C-alpha cells in the first residue's frame, strides 16, 4: 500500500465531520467503559527491577575497579601479583580520573536502554489492551442482528 492509496479527495473533511454529527450519542455505559480503558492505558509505567538483559552490563558499568590480581604461574606468580597490586594501588587515582567519563557514559547508556525497554513494555501492554478491546467490540458487532440497510 502506498500513501497515495490512503489520500483521497472524496469524501471531503466537511462531509466526514457532518456524518459524525449525525451519529447517535453513545450510552453512559459505553462512555464509562471507554474512560476506564483510556485510564488503564495511560497509567504510569511501574518502576521495576532492571531488565535481565542489562543486569550483567550494569555490574560491569564501573570499569575503574577490577577484580583482584591473580596469576597462574607457580614460582613467579606471587611476585607478579604483588607488582600488579602495588601498581594498581599507586596509580588508582589516575586510573579513576582517566576512566571517569567512560563510567558516566556507561551509566547513561544503561539508563537510556532501561527507558527504551520500559517504553517498549508499556507499548506492548497498551497494544494488548487495545487489541482485547477491539476483539470484544467485533464480537459485539457480530452478535448484533443486521439493521435495515439504507440506500
N, CA, C and O atoms as a GROMACS GRO file, in nm:
protein
  604
    1UNK      N    1   0.085  -0.116   0.000
    1UNK     CA    2   0.000   0.000   0.000
    1UNK      C    3   0.090   0.123   0.000
    1UNK      O    4   0.192   0.128   0.068
    2UNK      N    5   0.050   0.220  -0.076
    2UNK     CA    6   0.123   0.345  -0.088
    2UNK      C    7   0.044   0.457  -0.021
    2UNK      O    8  -0.077   0.446  -0.001
    3UNK      N    9   0.113   0.564   0.012
    3UNK     CA   10   0.047   0.678   0.075
    3UNK      C   11  -0.061   0.736  -0.016
    3UNK      O   12  -0.164   0.783   0.032
    4UNK      N   13  -0.037   0.732  -0.146
    4UNK     CA   14  -0.136   0.786  -0.240
    4UNK      C   15  -0.267   0.706  -0.234
    4UNK      O   16  -0.374   0.761  -0.261
    5UNK      N   17  -0.258   0.578  -0.198
    5UNK     CA   18  -0.380   0.496  -0.184
    5UNK      C   19  -0.464   0.540  -0.065
    5UNK      O   20  -0.586   0.522  -0.066
    6UNK      N   21  -0.401   0.597   0.035
    6UNK     CA   22  -0.473   0.638   0.155
    6UNK      C   23  -0.530   0.779   0.144
    6UNK      O   24  -0.629   0.811   0.210
    7UNK      N   25  -0.469   0.863   0.064
    7UNK     CA   26  -0.514   1.001   0.049
    7UNK      C   27  -0.620   1.009  -0.059
    7UNK      O   28  -0.597   0.968  -0.173
    8UNK      N   29  -0.734   1.062  -0.024
    8UNK     CA   30  -0.841   1.076  -0.122
    8UNK      C   31  -0.901   1.215  -0.112
    8UNK      O   32  -0.887   1.282  -0.009
    9UNK      N   33  -0.968   1.257  -0.218
    9UNK     CA   34  -1.038   1.386  -0.217
    9UNK      C   35  -1.183   1.366  -0.176
    9UNK      O   36  -1.249   1.460  -0.132
   10UNK      N   37  -1.233   1.244  -0.190
   10UNK     CA   38  -1.372   1.212  -0.155
   10UNK      C   39  -1.372   1.114  -0.041
   10UNK      O   40  -1.294   1.019  -0.048
   11UNK      N   41  -1.447   1.125   0.058
   11UNK     CA   42  -1.529   1.240   0.093
   11UNK      C   43  -1.442   1.352   0.149
   11UNK      O   44  -1.329   1.329   0.193
   12UNK      N   45  -1.494   1.469   0.147
   12UNK     CA   46  -1.420   1.584   0.199
   12UNK      C   47  -1.423   1.582   0.352
   12UNK      O   48  -1.502   1.510   0.414
   13UNK      N   49  -1.336   1.660   0.411
   13UNK     CA   50  -1.332   1.667   0.557
   13UNK      C   51  -1.463   1.720   0.613
   13UNK      O   52  -1.507   1.676   0.719
   14UNK      N   53  -1.524   1.812   0.542
   14UNK     CA   54  -1.652   1.866   0.588
   14UNK      C   55  -1.761   1.760   0.586
   14UNK      O   56  -1.845   1.754   0.676
   15UNK      N   57  -1.760   1.674   0.483
   15UNK     CA   58  -1.860   1.567   0.475
   15UNK      C   59  -1.841   1.467   0.588
   15UNK      O   60  -1.938   1.419   0.645
   16UNK      N   61  -1.716   1.436   0.620
   16UNK     CA   62  -1.689   1.342   0.730
   16UNK      C   63  -1.734   1.404   0.862
   16UNK      O   64  -1.793   1.335   0.945
   17UNK      N   65  -1.706   1.532   0.882
   17UNK     CA   66  -1.748   1.600   1.005
   17UNK      C   67  -1.900   1.602   1.016
   17UNK      O   68  -1.954   1.581   1.124
   18UNK      N   69  -1.968   1.627   0.906
   18UNK     CA   70  -2.114   1.629   0.907
   18UNK      C   71  -2.170   1.490   0.939
   18UNK      O   72  -2.268   1.477   1.012
   19UNK      N   73  -2.105   1.386   0.883
   19UNK     CA   74  -2.151   1.249   0.910
   19UNK      C   75  -2.131   1.212   1.056
   19UNK      O   76  -2.215   1.143   1.114
   20UNK      N   77  -2.023   1.257   1.117
   20UNK     CA   78  -2.001   1.226   1.259
   20UNK      C   79  -2.102   1.296   1.348
   20UNK      O   80  -2.135   1.244   1.455
   21UNK      N   81  -2.151   1.411   1.306
   21UNK     CA   82  -2.252   1.481   1.386
   21UNK      C   83  -2.386   1.408   1.383
   21UNK      O   84  -2.467   1.425   1.474
   22UNK      N   85  -2.409   1.327   1.280
   22UNK     CA   86  -2.534   1.251   1.270
   22UNK      C   87  -2.529   1.120   1.350
   22UNK      O   88  -2.631   1.054   1.365
   23UNK      N   89  -2.413   1.085   1.400
   23UNK     CA   90  -2.402   0.961   1.479
   23UNK      C   91  -2.480   0.975   1.609
   23UNK      O   92  -2.486   1.084   1.666
   24UNK      N   93  -2.539   0.865   1.657
   24UNK     CA   94  -2.611   0.874   1.784
   24UNK      C   95  -2.514   0.890   1.900
   24UNK      O   96  -2.397   0.851   1.891
   25UNK      N   97  -2.563   0.948   2.008
   25UNK     CA   98  -2.481   0.964   2.128
   25UNK      C   99  -2.454   0.827   2.189
   25UNK      O  100  -2.545   0.744   2.196
   26UNK      N  101  -2.332   0.802   2.231
   26UNK     CA  102  -2.304   0.672   2.295
   26UNK      C  103  -2.373   0.666   2.432
   26UNK      O  104  -2.401   0.768   2.495
   27UNK      N  105  -2.397   0.544   2.476
   27UNK     CA  106  -2.462   0.526   2.606
   27UNK      C  107  -2.365   0.563   2.717
   27UNK      O  108  -2.244   0.572   2.696
   28UNK      N  109  -2.420   0.585   2.835
   28UNK     CA  110  -2.336   0.619   2.951
   28UNK      C  111  -2.242   0.503   2.983
   28UNK      O  112  -2.127   0.525   3.022
   29UNK      N  113  -2.288   0.380   2.967
   29UNK     CA  114  -2.204   0.263   2.994
   29UNK      C  115  -2.087   0.257   2.896
   29UNK      O  116  -1.974   0.226   2.933
   30UNK      N  117  -2.116   0.288   2.768
   30UNK     CA  118  -2.009   0.287   2.668
   30UNK      C  119  -1.906   0.395   2.697
   30UNK      O  120  -1.786   0.373   2.682
   31UNK      N  121  -1.954   0.512   2.740
   31UNK     CA  122  -1.860   0.620   2.775
   31UNK      C  123  -1.775   0.583   2.896
   31UNK      O  124  -1.654   0.607   2.897
   32UNK      N  125  -1.838   0.524   2.998
   32UNK     CA  126  -1.763   0.482   3.117
   32UNK      C  127  -1.661   0.376   3.082
   32UNK      O  128  -1.548   0.378   3.132
   33UNK      N  129  -1.700   0.282   2.997
   33UNK     CA  130  -1.607   0.176   2.956
   33UNK      C  131  -1.488   0.236   2.882
   33UNK      O  132  -1.373   0.196   2.904
   34UNK      N  133  -1.514   0.330   2.793
   34UNK     CA  134  -1.406   0.395   2.720
   34UNK      C  135  -1.316   0.474   2.814
   34UNK      O  136  -1.194   0.474   2.798
   35UNK      N  137  -1.374   0.542   2.912
   35UNK     CA  138  -1.293   0.617   3.010
   35UNK      C  139  -1.203   0.523   3.089
   35UNK      O  140  -1.086   0.553   3.111
   36UNK      N  141  -1.257   0.408   3.132
   36UNK     CA  142  -1.176   0.310   3.207
   36UNK      C  143  -1.064   0.256   3.120
   36UNK      O  144  -0.951   0.239   3.167
   37UNK      N  145  -1.094   0.228   2.994
   37UNK     CA  146  -0.992   0.177   2.903
   37UNK      C  147  -0.882   0.279   2.883
   37UNK      O  148  -0.763   0.246   2.886
   38UNK      N  149  -0.921   0.405   2.862
   38UNK     CA  150  -0.821   0.510   2.843
   38UNK      C  151  -0.737   0.530   2.970
   38UNK      O  152  -0.616   0.548   2.961
   39UNK      N  153  -0.801   0.527   3.086
   39UNK     CA  154  -0.727   0.544   3.211
   39UNK      C  155  -0.628   0.430   3.231
   39UNK      O  156  -0.517   0.452   3.278
   40UNK      N  157  -0.669   0.308   3.196
   40UNK     CA  158  -0.579   0.193   3.212
   40UNK      C  159  -0.461   0.203   3.117
   40UNK      O  160  -0.351   0.160   3.152
   41UNK      N  161  -0.482   0.259   2.999
   41UNK     CA  162  -0.372   0.267   2.903
   41UNK      C  163  -0.278   0.383   2.933
   41UNK      O  164  -0.166   0.385   2.882
   42UNK      N  165  -0.322   0.479   3.013
   42UNK     CA  166  -0.238   0.594   3.043
   42UNK      C  167  -0.167   0.586   3.177
   42UNK      O  168  -0.100   0.682   3.217
   43UNK      N  169  -0.179   0.475   3.248
   43UNK     CA  170  -0.116   0.467   3.379
   43UNK      C  171   0.036   0.477   3.364
   43UNK      O  172   0.093   0.437   3.263
   44UNK      N  173   0.097   0.530   3.466
   44UNK     CA  174   0.242   0.546   3.464
   44UNK      C  175   0.310   0.411   3.468
   44UNK      O  176   0.261   0.320   3.535
   45UNK      N  177   0.422   0.396   3.395
   45UNK     CA  178   0.492   0.268   3.400
   45UNK      C  179   0.541   0.238   3.541
   45UNK      O  180   0.583   0.327   3.615
   46UNK      N  181   0.533   0.113   3.576
   46UNK     CA  182   0.575   0.070   3.708
   46UNK      C  183   0.727   0.060   3.710
   46UNK      O  184   0.787  -0.006   3.625
   47UNK      N  185   0.787   0.124   3.807
   47UNK     CA  186   0.933   0.115   3.820
   47UNK      C  187   0.967  -0.023   3.875
   47UNK      O  188   0.942  -0.052   3.992
   48UNK      N  189   1.022  -0.103   3.793
   48UNK     CA  190   1.052  -0.240   3.832
   48UNK      C  191   1.200  -0.263   3.847
   48UNK      O  192   1.280  -0.170   3.860
   49UNK      N  193   1.232  -0.388   3.843
   49UNK     CA  194   1.373  -0.425   3.853
   49UNK      C  195   1.441  -0.398   3.719
   49UNK      O  196   1.377  -0.374   3.617
   50UNK      N  197   1.572  -0.402   3.723
   50UNK     CA  198   1.648  -0.387   3.600
   50UNK      C  199   1.614  -0.504   3.509
   50UNK      O  200   1.597  -0.616   3.557
   51UNK      N  201   1.605  -0.481   3.379
   51UNK     CA  202   1.580  -0.591   3.286
   51UNK      C  203   1.694  -0.692   3.295
   51UNK      O  204   1.810  -0.655   3.307
   52UNK      N  205   1.659  -0.819   3.289
   52UNK     CA  206   1.760  -0.925   3.299
   52UNK      C  207   1.867  -0.909   3.192
   52UNK      O  208   1.983  -0.944   3.213
   53UNK      N  209   1.826  -0.857   3.080
   53UNK     CA  210   1.918  -0.835   2.969
   53UNK      C  211   2.033  -0.742   3.007
   53UNK      O  212   2.143  -0.752   2.952
   54UNK      N  213   2.009  -0.650   3.101
   54UNK     CA  214   2.109  -0.548   3.136
   54UNK      C  215   2.177  -0.571   3.270
   54UNK      O  216   2.263  -0.492   3.309
   55UNK      N  217   2.140  -0.676   3.341
   55UNK     CA  218   2.199  -0.697   3.475
   55UNK      C  219   2.350  -0.716   3.470
   55UNK      O  220   2.422  -0.658   3.551
   56UNK      N  221   2.396  -0.795   3.377
   56UNK     CA  222   2.541  -0.819   3.369
   56UNK      C  223   2.614  -0.692   3.327
   56UNK      O  224   2.720  -0.661   3.381
   57UNK      N  225   2.558  -0.620   3.231
   57UNK     CA  226   2.621  -0.494   3.188
   57UNK      C  227   2.623  -0.392   3.302
   57UNK      O  228   2.719  -0.317   3.316
   58UNK      N  229   2.518  -0.390   3.381
   58UNK     CA  230   2.512  -0.296   3.494
   58UNK      C  231   2.623  -0.327   3.594
   58UNK      O  232   2.683  -0.236   3.652
   59UNK      N  233   2.649  -0.456   3.615
   59UNK     CA  234   2.754  -0.495   3.709
   59UNK      C  235   2.893  -0.454   3.659
   59UNK      O  236   2.985  -0.435   3.738
   60UNK      N  237   2.906  -0.440   3.528
   60UNK     CA  238   3.037  -0.406   3.470
   60UNK      C  239   3.047  -0.259   3.426
   60UNK      O  240   3.143  -0.221   3.360
   61UNK      N  241   2.950  -0.177   3.463
   61UNK     CA  242   2.947  -0.038   3.417
   61UNK      C  243   3.065   0.043   3.471
   61UNK      O  244   3.120   0.128   3.401
   62UNK      N  245   3.102   0.017   3.595
   62UNK     CA  246   3.214   0.092   3.654
   62UNK      C  247   3.344   0.018   3.622
   62UNK      O  248   3.380  -0.079   3.689
   63UNK      N  249   3.413   0.066   3.520
   63UNK     CA  250   3.534  -0.002   3.472
   63UNK      C  251   3.659   0.041   3.549
   63UNK      O  252   3.769  -0.006   3.518
   64UNK      N  253   3.645   0.129   3.647
   64UNK     CA  254   3.762   0.176   3.720
   64UNK      C  255   3.818   0.071   3.814
   64UNK      O  256   3.937   0.072   3.845
   65UNK      N  257   3.735  -0.018   3.858
   65UNK     CA  258   3.779  -0.119   3.956
   65UNK      C  259   3.768  -0.257   3.894
   65UNK      O  260   3.666  -0.294   3.837
   66UNK      N  261   3.874  -0.330   3.907
   66UNK     CA  262   3.878  -0.465   3.851
   66UNK      C  263   3.886  -0.566   3.964
   66UNK      O  264   3.904  -0.531   4.081
   67UNK      N  265   3.872  -0.690   3.927
   67UNK     CA  266   3.883  -0.797   4.027
   67UNK      C  267   4.027  -0.806   4.077
   67UNK      O  268   4.119  -0.759   4.010
   68UNK      N  269   4.046  -0.865   4.193
   68UNK     CA  270   4.182  -0.874   4.249
   68UNK      C  271   4.278  -0.944   4.154
   68UNK      O  272   4.241  -1.037   4.082
   69UNK      N  273   4.402  -0.898   4.156
   69UNK     CA  274   4.505  -0.955   4.069
   69UNK      C  275   4.536  -1.098   4.108
   69UNK      O  276   4.546  -1.132   4.226
   70UNK      N  277   4.552  -1.180   4.006
   70UNK     CA  278   4.590  -1.321   4.028
   70UNK      C  279   4.694  -1.358   3.922
   70UNK      O  280   4.719  -1.284   3.828
   71UNK      N  281   4.754  -1.474   3.941
   71UNK     CA  282   4.849  -1.525   3.843
   71UNK      C  283   4.845  -1.676   3.846
   71UNK      O  284   4.827  -1.737   3.952
   72UNK      N  285   4.862  -1.737   3.730
   72UNK     CA  286   4.862  -1.882   3.720
   72UNK      C  287   5.003  -1.941   3.730
   72UNK      O  288   5.018  -2.063   3.731
   73UNK      N  289   5.105  -1.857   3.736
   73UNK     CA  290   5.244  -1.905   3.740
   73UNK      C  291   5.279  -1.949   3.882
   73UNK      O  292   5.256  -1.875   3.978
   74UNK      N  293   5.334  -2.069   3.897
   74UNK     CA  294   5.360  -2.119   4.032
   74UNK      C  295   5.476  -2.048   4.104
   74UNK      O  296   5.464  -2.020   4.223
   75UNK      N  297   5.584  -2.018   4.038
   75UNK     CA  298   5.700  -1.961   4.105
   75UNK      C  299   5.699  -1.808   4.098
   75UNK      O  300   5.716  -1.741   4.200
   76UNK      N  301   5.680  -1.756   3.981
   76UNK     CA  302   5.684  -1.613   3.960
   76UNK      C  303   5.551  -1.545   3.994
   76UNK      O  304   5.546  -1.423   4.004
   77UNK      N  305   5.446  -1.623   4.011
   77UNK     CA  306   5.311  -1.572   4.034
   77UNK      C  307   5.300  -1.474   4.151
   77UNK      O  308   5.250  -1.364   4.131
   78UNK      N  309   5.344  -1.511   4.271
   78UNK     CA  310   5.329  -1.418   4.384
   78UNK      C  311   5.400  -1.284   4.362
   78UNK      O  312   5.351  -1.181   4.407
   79UNK      N  313   5.514  -1.285   4.294
   79UNK     CA  314   5.585  -1.161   4.266
   79UNK      C  315   5.504  -1.074   4.170
   79UNK      O  316   5.492  -0.953   4.189
   80UNK      N  317   5.447  -1.138   4.066
   80UNK     CA  318   5.366  -1.064   3.970
   80UNK      C  319   5.239  -1.008   4.035
   80UNK      O  320   5.200  -0.895   4.006
   81UNK      N  321   5.175  -1.085   4.120
   81UNK     CA  322   5.055  -1.039   4.189
   81UNK      C  323   5.090  -0.919   4.277
   81UNK      O  324   5.015  -0.821   4.280
   82UNK      N  325   5.202  -0.925   4.348
   82UNK     CA  326   5.246  -0.814   4.432
   82UNK      C  327   5.271  -0.689   4.346
   82UNK      O  328   5.234  -0.578   4.384
   83UNK      N  329   5.335  -0.708   4.230
   83UNK     CA  330   5.365  -0.596   4.142
   83UNK      C  331   5.235  -0.534   4.088
   83UNK      O  332   5.221  -0.412   4.082
   84UNK      N  333   5.141  -0.619   4.048
   84UNK     CA  334   5.012  -0.569   3.997
   84UNK      C  335   4.938  -0.491   4.105
   84UNK      O  336   4.885  -0.383   4.079
   85UNK      N  337   4.934  -0.544   4.224
   85UNK     CA  338   4.863  -0.478   4.334
   85UNK      C  339   4.930  -0.346   4.371
   85UNK      O  340   4.862  -0.247   4.399
   86UNK      N  341   5.062  -0.343   4.370
   86UNK     CA  342   5.136  -0.221   4.402
   86UNK      C  343   5.110  -0.115   4.294
   86UNK      O  344   5.085   0.002   4.326
   87UNK      N  345   5.117  -0.155   4.168
   87UNK     CA  346   5.091  -0.062   4.058
   87UNK      C  347   4.949  -0.005   4.069
   87UNK      O  348   4.928   0.115   4.057
   88UNK      N  349   4.853  -0.093   4.090
   88UNK     CA  350   4.713  -0.052   4.098
   88UNK      C  351   4.693   0.043   4.217
   88UNK      O  352   4.624   0.145   4.204
   89UNK      N  353   4.752   0.011   4.330
   89UNK     CA  354   4.739   0.097   4.448
   89UNK      C  355   4.800   0.234   4.427
   89UNK      O  356   4.744   0.335   4.470
   90UNK      N  357   4.915   0.238   4.360
   90UNK     CA  358   4.983   0.366   4.340
   90UNK      C  359   4.912   0.453   4.235
   90UNK      O  360   4.908   0.575   4.249
   91UNK      N  361   4.858   0.391   4.132
   91UNK     CA  362   4.802   0.467   4.021
   91UNK      C  363   4.648   0.469   4.018
   91UNK      O  364   4.590   0.517   3.921
   92UNK      N  365   4.583   0.418   4.121
   92UNK     CA  366   4.436   0.415   4.120
   92UNK      C  367   4.373   0.554   4.106
   92UNK      O  368   4.275   0.566   4.033
   93UNK      N  369   4.424   0.659   4.171
   93UNK     CA  370   4.362   0.792   4.149
   93UNK      C  371   4.370   0.836   4.002
   93UNK      O  372   4.276   0.897   3.951
   94UNK      N  373   4.480   0.807   3.934
   94UNK     CA  374   4.493   0.844   3.793
   94UNK      C  375   4.400   0.758   3.707
   94UNK      O  376   4.338   0.807   3.613
   95UNK      N  377   4.392   0.632   3.740
   95UNK     CA  378   4.302   0.540   3.666
   95UNK      C  379   4.158   0.588   3.681
   95UNK      O  380   4.082   0.592   3.584
   96UNK      N  381   4.121   0.626   3.803
   96UNK     CA  382   3.985   0.675   3.827
   96UNK      C  383   3.955   0.798   3.743
   96UNK      O  384   3.848   0.809   3.684
   97UNK      N  385   4.050   0.890   3.736
   97UNK     CA  386   4.028   1.014   3.661
   97UNK      C  387   4.021   0.987   3.511
   97UNK      O  388   3.937   1.046   3.442
   98UNK      N  389   4.105   0.901   3.460
   98UNK     CA  390   4.105   0.870   3.317
   98UNK      C  391   3.975   0.801   3.277
   98UNK      O  392   3.922   0.828   3.169
   99UNK      N  393   3.923   0.714   3.361
   99UNK     CA  394   3.805   0.636   3.326
   99UNK      C  395   3.673   0.696   3.376
   99UNK      O  396   3.567   0.637   3.357
  100UNK      N  397   3.681   0.813   3.440
  100UNK     CA  398   3.560   0.874   3.497
  100UNK      C  399   3.453   0.899   3.390
  100UNK      O  400   3.337   0.864   3.409
  101UNK      N  401   3.492   0.959   3.280
  101UNK     CA  402   3.394   0.989   3.173
  101UNK      C  403   3.339   0.861   3.111
  101UNK      O  404   3.223   0.856   3.071
  102UNK      N  405   3.422   0.758   3.102
  102UNK     CA  406   3.373   0.630   3.049
  102UNK      C  407   3.265   0.571   3.140
  102UNK      O  408   3.166   0.516   3.091
  103UNK      N  409   3.284   0.583   3.270
  103UNK     CA  410   3.186   0.532   3.365
  103UNK      C  411   3.054   0.610   3.351
  103UNK      O  412   2.947   0.550   3.351
  104UNK      N  413   3.062   0.742   3.338
  104UNK     CA  414   2.942   0.823   3.319
  104UNK      C  415   2.870   0.785   3.190
  104UNK      O  416   2.747   0.777   3.186
  105UNK      N  417   2.946   0.762   3.084
  105UNK     CA  418   2.888   0.721   2.956
  105UNK      C  419   2.820   0.585   2.970
  105UNK      O  420   2.707   0.568   2.924
  106UNK      N  421   2.887   0.490   3.033
  106UNK     CA  422   2.828   0.357   3.052
  106UNK      C  423   2.697   0.365   3.129
  106UNK      O  424   2.599   0.300   3.093
  107UNK      N  425   2.695   0.445   3.235
  107UNK     CA  426   2.573   0.458   3.314
  107UNK      C  427   2.462   0.526   3.234
  107UNK      O  428   2.345   0.487   3.245
  108UNK      N  429   2.497   0.626   3.154
  108UNK     CA  430   2.395   0.695   3.073
  108UNK      C  431   2.337   0.600   2.968
  108UNK      O  432   2.217   0.600   2.944
  109UNK      N  433   2.422   0.520   2.907
  109UNK     CA  434   2.374   0.423   2.808
  109UNK      C  435   2.282   0.320   2.873
  109UNK      O  436   2.177   0.287   2.818
  110UNK      N  437   2.320   0.270   2.988
  110UNK     CA  438   2.235   0.173   3.058
  110UNK      C  439   2.101   0.234   3.098
  110UNK      O  440   1.997   0.169   3.086
  111UNK      N  441   2.103   0.359   3.145
  111UNK     CA  442   1.978   0.427   3.179
  111UNK      C  443   1.890   0.444   3.055
  111UNK      O  444   1.769   0.421   3.061
  112UNK      N  445   1.951   0.483   2.944
  112UNK     CA  446   1.874   0.501   2.820
  112UNK      C  447   1.815   0.368   2.772
  112UNK      O  448   1.700   0.363   2.730
  113UNK      N  449   1.893   0.263   2.779
  113UNK     CA  450   1.842   0.131   2.739
  113UNK      C  451   1.728   0.086   2.830
  113UNK      O  452   1.632   0.024   2.784
  114UNK      N  453   1.739   0.117   2.958
  114UNK     CA  454   1.632   0.081   3.050
  114UNK      C  455   1.504   0.155   3.015
  114UNK      O  456   1.395   0.097   3.018
  115UNK      N  457   1.516   0.283   2.982
  115UNK     CA  458   1.398   0.361   2.942
  115UNK      C  459   1.337   0.304   2.814
  115UNK      O  460   1.215   0.292   2.804
  116UNK      N  461   1.421   0.269   2.718
  116UNK     CA  462   1.371   0.212   2.593
  116UNK      C  463   1.297   0.081   2.620
  116UNK      O  464   1.189   0.058   2.566
  117UNK      N  465   1.355  -0.004   2.703
  117UNK     CA  466   1.291  -0.132   2.734
  117UNK      C  467   1.160  -0.111   2.807
  117UNK      O  468   1.061  -0.178   2.777
  118UNK      N  469   1.157  -0.019   2.902
  118UNK     CA  470   1.032   0.008   2.975
  118UNK      C  471   0.926   0.067   2.882
  118UNK      O  472   0.809   0.030   2.892
  119UNK      N  473   0.966   0.156   2.792
  119UNK     CA  474   0.871   0.210   2.696
  119UNK      C  475   0.817   0.101   2.605
  119UNK      O  476   0.698   0.100   2.573
  120UNK      N  477   0.903   0.011   2.564
  120UNK     CA  478   0.860  -0.100   2.478
  120UNK      C  479   0.761  -0.190   2.553
  120UNK      O  480   0.661  -0.233   2.496
  121UNK      N  481   0.789  -0.217   2.679
  121UNK     CA  482   0.696  -0.298   2.759
  121UNK      C  483   0.561  -0.229   2.774
  121UNK      O  484   0.456  -0.292   2.760
  122UNK      N  485   0.564  -0.099   2.801
  122UNK     CA  486   0.439  -0.024   2.816
  122UNK      C  487   0.362  -0.020   2.685
  122UNK      O  488   0.240  -0.033   2.684
  123UNK      N  489   0.433  -0.003   2.576
  123UNK     CA  490   0.368  -0.002   2.445
  123UNK      C  491   0.304  -0.139   2.416
  123UNK      O  492   0.190  -0.145   2.368
  124UNK      N  493   0.375  -0.245   2.445
  124UNK     CA  494   0.320  -0.379   2.422
  124UNK      C  495   0.197  -0.403   2.510
  124UNK      O  496   0.099  -0.463   2.465
  125UNK      N  497   0.202  -0.357   2.633
  125UNK     CA  498   0.087  -0.373   2.722
  125UNK      C  499  -0.033  -0.295   2.671
  125UNK      O  500  -0.146  -0.346   2.671
  126UNK      N  501  -0.010  -0.173   2.628
  126UNK     CA  502  -0.119  -0.090   2.574
  126UNK      C  503  -0.176  -0.151   2.448
  126UNK      O  504  -0.298  -0.153   2.429
  127UNK      N  505  -0.090  -0.201   2.360
  127UNK     CA  506  -0.137  -0.263   2.237
  127UNK      C  507  -0.222  -0.386   2.268
  127UNK      O  508  -0.324  -0.409   2.203
  128UNK      N  509  -0.180  -0.466   2.365
  128UNK     CA  510  -0.258  -0.583   2.402
  128UNK      C  511  -0.394  -0.543   2.458
  128UNK      O  512  -0.495  -0.608   2.430
  129UNK      N  513  -0.397  -0.438   2.537
  129UNK     CA  514  -0.522  -0.388   2.592
  129UNK      C  515  -0.616  -0.342   2.481
  129UNK      O  516  -0.735  -0.376   2.481
  130UNK      N  517  -0.565  -0.265   2.386
  130UNK     CA  518  -0.648  -0.218   2.276
  130UNK      C  519  -0.692  -0.335   2.187
  130UNK      O  520  -0.805  -0.335   2.137
  131UNK      N  521  -0.606  -0.433   2.168
  131UNK     CA  522  -0.643  -0.550   2.087
  131UNK      C  523  -0.759  -0.624   2.151
  131UNK      O  524  -0.853  -0.663   2.082
  132UNK      N  525  -0.752  -0.643   2.282
  132UNK     CA  526  -0.863  -0.710   2.351
  132UNK      C  527  -0.991  -0.629   2.339
  132UNK      O  528  -1.099  -0.684   2.320
  133UNK      N  529  -0.979  -0.497   2.350
  133UNK     CA  530  -1.096  -0.410   2.337
  133UNK      C  531  -1.157  -0.421   2.199
  133UNK      O  532  -1.279  -0.430   2.185
  134UNK      N  533  -1.073  -0.419   2.096
  134UNK     CA  534  -1.124  -0.430   1.959
  134UNK      C  535  -1.189  -0.566   1.934
  134UNK      O  536  -1.292  -0.575   1.868
  135UNK      N  537  -1.128  -0.671   1.986
  135UNK     CA  538  -1.188  -0.804   1.969
  135UNK      C  539  -1.323  -0.812   2.038
  135UNK      O  540  -1.416  -0.872   1.985
  136UNK      N  541  -1.335  -0.753   2.156
  136UNK     CA  542  -1.464  -0.752   2.226
  136UNK      C  543  -1.567  -0.673   2.146
  136UNK      O  544  -1.683  -0.714   2.137
  137UNK      N  545  -1.526  -0.562   2.089
  137UNK     CA  546  -1.619  -0.483   2.007
  137UNK      C  547  -1.661  -0.558   1.883
  137UNK      O  548  -1.778  -0.554   1.844
  138UNK      N  549  -1.566  -0.628   1.819
  138UNK     CA  550  -1.600  -0.706   1.700
  138UNK      C  551  -1.698  -0.818   1.734
  138UNK      O  552  -1.793  -0.842   1.659
  139UNK      N  553  -1.677  -0.886   1.845
  139UNK     CA  554  -1.770  -0.991   1.886
  139UNK      C  555  -1.908  -0.934   1.911
  139UNK      O  556  -2.009  -0.995   1.875
  140UNK      N  557  -1.912  -0.814   1.971
  140UNK     CA  558  -2.041  -0.749   1.997
  140UNK      C  559  -2.109  -0.715   1.865
  140UNK      O  560  -2.230  -0.734   1.852
  141UNK      N  561  -2.034  -0.666   1.770
  141UNK     CA  562  -2.092  -0.632   1.640
  141UNK      C  563  -2.140  -0.757   1.566
  141UNK      O  564  -2.242  -0.754   1.497
  142UNK      N  565  -2.066  -0.867   1.581
  142UNK     CA  566  -2.107  -0.992   1.515
  142UNK      C  567  -2.236  -1.048   1.576
  142UNK      O  568  -2.314  -1.113   1.506
  143UNK      N  569  -2.258  -1.024   1.704
  143UNK     CA  570  -2.378  -1.074   1.771
  143UNK      C  571  -2.502  -0.993   1.732
  143UNK      O  572  -2.613  -1.047   1.727
  144UNK      N  573  -2.484  -0.863   1.705
  144UNK     CA  574  -2.597  -0.778   1.675
  144UNK      C  575  -2.657  -0.818   1.542
  144UNK      O  576  -2.584  -0.844   1.447
  145UNK      N  577  -2.791  -0.823   1.535
  145UNK     CA  578  -2.853  -0.855   1.406
  145UNK      C  579  -2.834  -0.736   1.310
  145UNK      O  580  -2.831  -0.621   1.353
  146UNK      N  581  -2.821  -0.767   1.183
  146UNK     CA  582  -2.801  -0.656   1.088
  146UNK      C  583  -2.926  -0.568   1.084
  146UNK      O  584  -3.039  -0.617   1.080
  147UNK      N  585  -2.903  -0.438   1.085
  147UNK     CA  586  -3.013  -0.342   1.084
  147UNK      C  587  -3.061  -0.321   0.940
  147UNK      O  588  -3.003  -0.374   0.845
  148UNK      N  589  -3.166  -0.244   0.926
  148UNK     CA  590  -3.214  -0.216   0.790
  148UNK      C  591  -3.109  -0.137   0.714
  148UNK      O  592  -3.052  -0.040   0.764
  149UNK      N  593  -3.084  -0.179   0.593
  149UNK     CA  594  -2.981  -0.111   0.514
  149UNK      C  595  -3.038   0.016   0.455
  149UNK      O  596  -3.154   0.020   0.412
  150UNK      N  597  -2.957   0.119   0.455
  150UNK     CA  598  -3.002   0.246   0.400
  150UNK      C  599  -2.942   0.263   0.263
  150UNK      O  600  -2.828   0.221   0.240
  151UNK      N  601  -3.016   0.322   0.171
  151UNK     CA  602  -2.965   0.337   0.035
  151UNK      C  603  -2.853   0.436   0.023
  151UNK      O  604  -2.801   0.458  -0.086
   0.00000   0.00000   0.00000
